[in-house]
Amino acid sequence: MHEVHCKIELKGSPLHEAEHGLILPILSCGVQRVSVISLALSQSQMSVVLTKFSSSHLRHHLFNYLLQHHVRSLSHLPTQTPPKPSQASNHTSLISLAHLLQSYAFPQSQLHDFLKKNTFLSTFDVADVEKSLGILLSFNLPQKSILSIISDCPSVLDLGFLKNWEMGFQGLGFSRVSPLLVHSVLQHCRRFHFGPNDVNCSLLMLRNLGFSDESVTRVFEEFPCVITMRSRDIARELGFLRELGIGFEEIDQICCCFPRVLGIGDGLKQLFNEFKDLGFSNNEIRREIVENPRILSMEAGELPRFLQLLRNLKCRLSIKERIQNMGEFRGGFEAKLRVDCLCRHGMIRRDALNVLKREPRLILYALKDIEKKIEFLVHKMGFNIGCIVEVPEYLGVSFEKQIVPRFGVIDWLRSNGGLGSEVGLRDLIKLSRLKFYNLYVKPYPECEKMFGRFAESSRRRDRHVGLWKMFKPKSYPQMKEDLENMKVFMEAAV
């Protein structure tokens, strides 16, 4: 191993070892380490020093040494070899693409991750991508829908694919072209390499089977897989429904409300056999399906589990009677919808079932009210969905009368330093109205205004009439004759 001293030039002038105390012993054969005896270089000079080494191995060792000696501001120093020409070209293409997407209001916070996950976009010509965006705009879609299509299926930006759709969707004969329809059809066609002709064939097939325009549009919005289905497969599904005594007009309504019924296949027959095994008649099954076609979205084995849960509920008799009045079939399905709602917001299924068991009032509340409470809990109150597992009563209390007023009080106290300790969801919900009023509302006049009329009712309850006033005998005016008679009576008694 030989020791080699190097001389580095900065801006054309030589940098001598004596001037900056720089000694770089480089072990040219079998490099084990690189040591820097003295560092008196500026940041710009240090960067030049590193770039002078053609070997990335040497530069790597030197950079590690600088890190070990806590040299500041190293983010600008090169640590990797210069990119290859093809890599540099791809990088430049991605930068140009990023600027283009930004000009179409693509969220800047999501742009980096989007391009990182879809590096194949670097092979797209930026000019072609701009033309593709122009074709998407020609569909009269809102900007939010265009960004959603690009995020869910980036390959839709392929100009060759979109050129087939330049004539738009109106030429296919849809009665209504919604953003959801365009999104579903484009994404499905791009994934399976279909074109407008394939969509048109499926469109004619559904109309020949007797479906209304509204039902056809709904099918393509929610179940674009119908493009790949054959006419006889769809006819078999419809035939099974008609065997149950369901008329075609009702079948049309079912497909309009729940288009995925066309893709259930053999599972539909298995589901009906399960309903019959549970003791439900054909008329009852038919009535429930016509009133709520999404019952067909249930999987085999789901309804028996929910019926068992409803039979073992432990709650107030009035709540149990209201659930039973819905009927077992309807009650079991409503319970499933509540569990699915909780799972969509991030709760695991076991916890969702436990919440429903501990708070059966959920079955009686509308789904939109439950979702409103969950969104308020997460986005406004700052709790996570897991808090509901510990305090399921949150979903059972009134949103306007209890949740909003109480949170308004706690939020005001928190912002003004009136809380000695943090108030959790349990204290916020489980405290009685009187106790919450005495703890957080009564000492602060501002909070009484937020608590509104509930403060008035709590204040009236707080001032109980004394028992001595309630049991005090009523007094009557006494006459002189009464007093004399009483005196005579007392003397005679003595």
C-alpha positions, 0 to 999 in steps of 0.5 A, a space after each residue: 500500500 502506498 500513500 498518495 498526496 493529492 492536490 485539488 484545484 478550486 476555480 482554477 487555482 491550486 489548493 495546497 496542503 499547507 494553505 488549508 492543512 488538508 492531508 488526504 492519505 488514500 490507500 489506493 490498494 484495498 482501501 480500508 479507511 479514509 482519514 482526514 487529519 485536518 479540515 479547514 475547508 468551506 462547505 463549497 470547497 468540501 463539496 468539490 473535494 468529494 466530487 474529485 474522487 472518481 471512485 464512489 468507494 473512496 467517496 463513500 468512506 470519506 463521507 462516513 468520516 465526515 458524518 462521524 466527526 459531526 461536520 455540519 450541512 452535509 445534505 448538499 454533498 454528493 454521496 452517490 455516483 452521477 446518474 446514468 443518462 437514461 436515469 437522468 432522462 427519466 428523472 427529468 421526465 418525472 419533473 416535467 410531469 410533476 409540473 404538468 400535474 400541478 398545473 391541473 391542481 393535483 395535490 402537491 402533498 400527494 404528488 411525490 408518493 404518486 410518482 414514486 409508486 408509478 415510475 412507469 409514467 416517466 416513459 410517457 411523453 409529457 406532451 402526450 400526457 397533456 393531450 390525454 388530460 385535454 381528452 379527460 376535460 372534454 368529458 365535462 368532468 369536474 376537476 376533482 373527478 379527473 384527479 380521482 381517475 388519475 390517482 386510482 388508475 394512472 395508466 389511463 393517461 396513455 394517449 393511445 387508449 384515450 384516443 378511442 374515447 375522443 368521441 365521448 360517452 354520449 355517442 354510446 347512448 347513455 341516458 345520463 353520463 355521471 363522473 362515476 360512470 366515466 371513472 368506472 368504465 375508463 378504469 375497467 376498460 384500461 385494466 382489461 384492454 377494452 374499448 368503446 365497442 365492447 361497452 356498446 355491446 354490453 349496453 345493447 345486451 342489457 337493453 335487449 334483456 329489458 332493463 331500463 335506461 336508469 338501471 343500465 346506467 347504474 349497472 355501469 357505474 357500480 358494476 362495470 364488470 358486466 362488460 365481460 359477462 355473457 348474455 346467458 350468464 345474466 339471463 340465468 341470474 334473472 331466471 333464478 329471481 323470477 322463480 321466486 315470484 319476483 316480477 321483471 319490473 321488481 328485478 329492474 328495481 333490484 338491479 338499479 338499487 344493487 347492480 352487483 346482484 348480476 355478478 353473485 352467480 352460484 352464491 345467490 342460490 346458496 344464500 336463498 337456501 340459507 334463508 329458507 333453512 332459517 325458517 323464512 318463507 318465499 313470500 317473506 324473502 321476496 318482500 324483504 328483497 324488494 324493499 331492500 335489495 342490498 340484502 343480497 350483498 350478505 355472505 353465507 353464514 352472516 344472517 344466522 350470526 346476527 340473528 343469534 346476536 339479537 336474541 341474546 341482547 341485554 338491554 332495556 325492554 323498550 329497546 328490545 321490543 322496538 328491535 323485535 318489531 322490525 322482524 328478525 330478517 330486517 333486524 339481522 340485516 340492519 345489524 349487519 349494516 351497522 357493523 359494516 359501517 364501523 368496519 369501513 371507518 377502520 374498526 376490526 369486525 370483532 370490535 364492531 360486533 362488541 360495540 353493537 352488543 353493548 350499545 343495541 340502540 345503534 340498530 334503531 339509528 339511521 346510518 347517516 347519523 352514526 357516520 356523522 357522529 364518527 366523523 365528528 369524533 375523528 375530525 373535530 374532537 381528535 379521538 380515534 375510532 378505537 375509543 368507541 370500543 371503550 365508550 360505545 355509549 357515544 354512538 347511543 347518545 343524542 348528537 345535538 343535545 349532548 355531544 355537541 354542547 359538551 364538546 363545545 364546553 370542553 373545547 372552550 375550557 381547553 383553549 382558555 386554560 380552564 382544565 386541570 387535566 385532559 378530559 377523555 371520551 369517557 368523562 365527556 359522555 358518561 357523566 350525568 347532565 347534572 354532574 357535568 354541569 356542576 363540574 364544567 359549566 356552573 363555574 364559568 358564565 361563558 360555558 352556560 351560554 354554550 350549554 344553552 337551555 340544558 344549563 337552565 334545566 340543570 340549574 333548576 334540578 340543582 336547587 331542590 326544595 327543602 323537605 321541611 318546607 314540603 311537610 310544614 303544616 298549613 297555617 290558618 288564621 286563629 280567632 279569639 273564641 278558638 283560643 279560649 276554647 283551646 285554653 279551656 280544653 288544656 286546663 281540663 286535661 291537666 
